[in-house]
Amino acid sequence: MDSRCRRVKGFTLIEALMVVGIIAILGAVAAPPFVRMIADQRAKSAATNLYTALTVTRSEAIKHNQNVSLAPKTGGWANGWIIPDPNGGANLLDANATGVPISGGPDSVTYNGGGRLAGGSTVPSFTIGASDMPQRCLTVDLSGRPRIKALAC
């Protein structure tokens, strides 16, 4: 076989540009749902973190057989929350901001030694997530158990 007739293996510039163009089109179509999925996962994560903090608060109230509170940090629930030690020691929990808006919610959530909500019959309710993105609703029933729903409150 003559060296002039031998074909070189590989891709042509046109073929490479076509593949890059197809990838760009698919990326543009997939980007909006991906952004929404990330926002949904952030809302789920923030709701789960607050759920865990409420559960720890309830557990500590039962363990110490006295009132224990979960309170927001300065500036509101979106900035994080703390569980002060009922005996005056270091905070039992100190969570930082989640980066997700949290609206609603009382000034604090207090559990009594029996694990029920202390002081009144108002049910704490938190809406977690931005209004234009997926949201989660975290509520606490009067028995003290938190629940997460996949809708706004």
Backbone hydrogen bonds in HBPLUS format (Angstrom, degrees):
<---DONOR---> <-ACCEPTOR-->    atom                        ^
c    i                          cat <-CA-CA->   ^        H-A-AA   ^      H-
h    n   atom  resd res      DA  || num        DHA   H-A  angle D-A-AA Bond
n    s   type  num  typ     dist DA aas  dist angle  dist       angle   num
A0005-CYS N   A0002-ASP O   3.17 MM   3  5.57 145.4  2.30 108.0 116.8     1
A0016-ALA N   A0012-THR O   3.12 MM   4  6.41 162.7  2.15 152.1 156.5     2
A0017-LEU N   A0013-LEU O   2.96 MM   4  6.16 158.9  2.01 150.4 156.0     3
A0018-MET N   A0014-ILE O   2.98 MM   4  6.19 150.6  2.07 147.6 155.5     4
A0019-VAL N   A0015-GLU O   3.13 MM   4  6.41 158.4  2.18 150.0 154.7     5
A0020-VAL N   A0016-ALA O   3.06 MM   4  6.32 162.6  2.09 149.7 154.3     6
A0021-GLY N   A0017-LEU O   2.91 MM   4  6.05 155.2  1.97 144.5 151.6     7
A0022-ILE N   A0018-MET O   2.98 MM   4  6.21 157.6  2.03 149.7 155.1     8
A0023-ILE N   A0019-VAL O   3.00 MM   4  6.21 161.5  2.04 150.9 156.0     9
A0024-ALA N   A0020-VAL O   2.97 MM   4  6.16 153.6  2.04 145.7 152.9    10
A0025-ILE N   A0021-GLY O   3.02 MM   4  6.27 156.1  2.08 147.8 153.7    11
A0026-LEU N   A0022-ILE O   3.00 MM   4  6.23 166.9  2.01 153.3 156.7    12
A0027-GLY N   A0023-ILE O   2.90 MM   4  6.04 152.3  1.97 145.6 153.7    13
A0028-ALA N   A0024-ALA O   2.98 MM   4  6.17 152.1  2.06 144.9 151.8    14
A0029-VAL N   A0025-ILE O   3.09 MM   4  6.33 148.9  2.19 147.0 155.2    15
A0030-ALA N   A0026-LEU O   3.01 MM   4  6.16 149.2  2.11 143.6 151.8    16
A0031-ALA N   A0027-GLY O   3.02 MM   4  5.95 133.4  2.24 144.4 153.8    17
A0034-PHE N   A0030-ALA O   3.20 MM   4  6.26 148.6  2.30 148.9 158.3    18
A0034-PHE N   A0031-ALA O   3.10 MM   3  5.06 118.4  2.50  97.1 113.0    19
A0035-VAL N   A0031-ALA O   2.99 MM   4  6.24 154.4  2.06 158.8 165.2    20
A0036-ARG N   A0032-PRO O   3.11 MM   4  6.37 162.1  2.14 152.5 157.1    21
A0037-MET N   A0033-PRO O   2.91 MM   4  6.09 150.5  2.00 142.2 150.5    22
A0038-ILE N   A0034-PHE O   2.98 MM   4  6.24 155.4  2.04 148.0 154.0    23
A0039-ALA N   A0035-VAL O   3.06 MM   4  6.34 160.7  2.10 149.0 153.9    24
A0040-ASP N   A0036-ARG O   2.93 MM   4  6.13 153.6  2.00 146.2 153.8    25
A0041-GLN N   A0037-MET O   2.92 MM   4  6.17 155.4  1.99 148.2 154.5    26
A0042-ARG N   A0038-ILE O   2.96 MM   4  6.23 151.3  2.04 148.1 155.9    27
A0043-ALA N   A0039-ALA O   3.01 MM   4  6.25 157.6  2.06 147.3 153.0    28
A0044-LYS N   A0040-ASP O   2.95 MM   4  6.19 158.6  1.99 147.9 154.1    29
A0045-SER N   A0041-GLN O   2.92 MM   4  6.06 158.2  1.96 144.1 150.2    30
A0046-ALA N   A0042-ARG O   2.93 MM   4  6.14 163.6  1.96 151.5 155.3    31
A0047-ALA N   A0043-ALA O   2.93 MM   4  6.06 161.3  1.97 149.0 154.5    32
A0048-THR N   A0044-LYS O   2.89 MM   4  6.05 155.3  1.95 147.1 154.2    33
A0049-ASN N   A0045-SER O   2.91 MM   4  6.15 153.6  1.98 147.0 154.3    34
A0050-LEU N   A0046-ALA O   3.01 MM   4  6.26 162.9  2.04 151.2 154.9    35
A0051-TYR N   A0047-ALA O   2.86 MM   4  5.98 155.4  1.92 145.6 153.5    36
A0052-THR N   A0048-THR O   2.88 MM   4  6.05 158.0  1.93 147.5 152.8    37
A0053-ALA N   A0049-ASN O   2.99 MM   4  6.26 154.1  2.06 144.4 151.6    38
A0054-LEU N   A0050-LEU O   2.95 MM   4  6.21 156.3  2.01 150.1 155.9    39
A0055-THR N   A0051-TYR O   2.97 MM   4  6.22 154.0  2.04 147.5 155.0    40
A0056-VAL N   A0052-THR O   2.87 MM   4  6.11 156.3  1.92 150.7 157.0    41
A0057-THR N   A0053-ALA O   2.93 MM   4  6.10 157.3  1.98 145.8 152.2    42
A0058-ARG N   A0054-LEU O   2.99 MM   4  6.20 161.5  2.02 146.9 151.4    43
A0059-SER N   A0055-THR O   2.93 MM   4  6.11 158.7  1.98 145.5 151.8    44
A0060-GLU N   A0056-VAL O   2.85 MM   4  6.07 159.0  1.89 152.6 157.8    45
A0061-ALA N   A0057-THR O   3.00 MM   4  6.23 152.2  2.08 147.5 155.0    46
A0062-ILE N   A0058-ARG O   3.07 MM   4  6.35 157.0  2.12 149.1 154.7    47
A0063-LYS N   A0059-SER O   2.85 MM   4  6.07 160.8  1.89 149.2 155.4    48
A0064-HIS N   A0060-GLU O   2.87 MM   4  5.95 164.1  1.90 150.1 153.4    49
A0065-ASN N   A0061-ALA O   2.83 MM   4  5.53 119.1  2.20 131.5 146.4    50
A0066-GLN N   A0061-ALA O   3.29 MM   5  5.42 143.7  2.43 138.1 147.1    51
A0068-VAL N   A0111-TYR O   2.96 MM  43  5.47 150.4  2.05 148.8 158.4    52
A0111-TYR N   A0068-VAL O   2.89 MM  43  5.47 168.8  1.90 159.5 158.5    53
A0070-LEU N   A0109-VAL O   2.78 MM  39  5.17 153.7  1.85 144.4 153.1    54
A0109-VAL N   A0070-LEU O   2.87 MM  39  5.17 161.2  1.90 149.2 155.3    55
A0071-ALA N   A0082-ILE O   2.98 MM  11  5.53 167.6  2.00 163.0 165.4    56
A0082-ILE N   A0071-ALA O   2.85 MM  11  5.53 158.3  1.90 160.3 167.7    57
A0073-LYS N   A0080-GLY O   2.97 MM   7  5.44 160.3  2.01 127.3 125.2    58
A0076-GLY N   A0073-LYS O   3.07 MM   3  5.88 152.9  2.15 151.7 150.2    59
A0079-ASN N   A0076-GLY O   3.08 MM   3  5.74 158.4  2.13 116.7 123.2    60
A0080-GLY N   A0077-TRP O   3.10 MM   3  5.39 166.0  2.12 112.9 116.7    61
A0081-TRP N   A0095-ALA O   3.12 MM  14  5.31 137.8  2.31 124.0 135.9    62
A0095-ALA N   A0081-TRP O   2.83 MM  14  5.31 157.5  1.88 168.9 172.3    63
A0083-ILE N   A0093-LEU O   2.89 MM  10  4.99 150.5  1.97 140.6 141.5    64
A0092-LEU N   A0083-ILE O   2.69 MM   9  5.31 143.3  1.83 169.7 177.4    65
A0088-GLY N   A0085-ASP O   3.06 MM   3  5.33 165.8  2.08 114.9 117.0    66
A0129-GLY N   A0101-PRO O   2.82 MM  28  5.16 175.1  1.82 162.5 164.2    67
A0103-SER N   A0127-THR O   2.86 MM  24  5.20 162.4  1.89 156.9 158.0    68
A0127-THR N   A0103-SER O   2.91 MM  24  5.20 170.4  1.92 148.1 151.4    69
A0105-GLY N   A0125-SER O   2.85 MM  20  5.19 114.1  2.29 168.2 155.3    70
A0118-ALA N   A0110-THR O   2.81 MM   8  5.50 172.5  1.81 146.2 145.4    71
A0112-ASN N   A0116-ARG O   2.82 MM   4  5.65 160.9  1.86 163.4 169.6    72
A0115-GLY N   A0112-ASN O   2.93 MM   3  5.47 167.0  1.95 122.4 125.8    73
A0140-VAL N   A0124-PRO O   3.08 MM  16  5.54 145.3  2.21 156.4 155.2    74
A0126-PHE N   A0138-LEU O   2.79 MM  12  5.10 159.0  1.83 150.1 157.3    75
A0138-LEU N   A0126-PHE O   2.91 MM  12  5.10 164.1  1.93 149.8 154.9    76
A0128-ILE N   A0136-ARG O   2.80 MM   8  5.08 175.8  1.80 160.1 161.5    77
A0136-ARG N   A0128-ILE O   2.87 MM   8  5.08 151.2  1.96 143.7 153.1    78
A0133-MET N   A0130-ALA O   3.18 MM   3  5.34 165.2  2.20 110.4 114.1    79
A0137-CYS N   A0149-LYS O   2.91 MM  12  5.06 163.1  1.94 141.1 146.6    80
A0149-LYS N   A0137-CYS O   2.77 MM  12  5.06 154.4  1.84 145.7 154.6    81
A0139-THR N   A0147-ARG O   2.93 MM   8  5.39 153.4  2.01 151.7 158.9    82
A0147-ARG N   A0139-THR O   2.74 MM   8  5.39 145.9  1.86 158.5 166.4    83
A0141-ASP N   A0145-ARG O   3.14 MM   4  5.68 165.7  2.16 144.7 141.7    84
A0144-GLY N   A0141-ASP O   2.84 MM   3  5.44 159.8  1.88 118.7 125.6    85
